[in-house]
Amino acid sequence: MLVFANLLNAVAVILNSLIWFVMLMVIARVIMSWVNADPYNPIVRFIISSTDPLLIPLQRKLPLRVGAIDFTPVVFLILLTFLQAFLVQTLADYSLKIRTHEIMGSSS
């Protein structure tokens, strides 16, 4: 069971890192929209092509545009924060519970 606990913990760590990376990409995209970045820059193209598949479906379901301001990235960041707080923490807590149970069970 200790191996399973370590696996859950590793999944939690990797998922947490991926969520942070996506958050940074979305924040970079928002900042790029403010400064009118060069659309031919490879970094700009990478960020846009990476975040479009995540933001466009949400924009279709929730039209959150007020004038020229699109609030979809804010909603998406809130959803990612929820995933980070709920899913990642649940995996980490469950991993800790398994480890604690293993230690308590083996010391008896």
ABEGO torsion letter per residue (X at the ends): XAAAAAAAAAAAAAAAAAAAAAAAAAAAAAAAAAAGBBAABAAAAAAAAAAAAAAAAAAAABBABBEABBAAAAAAAAAAAAAAAAAAAAAAAAAAAAAAAAAAAAAX
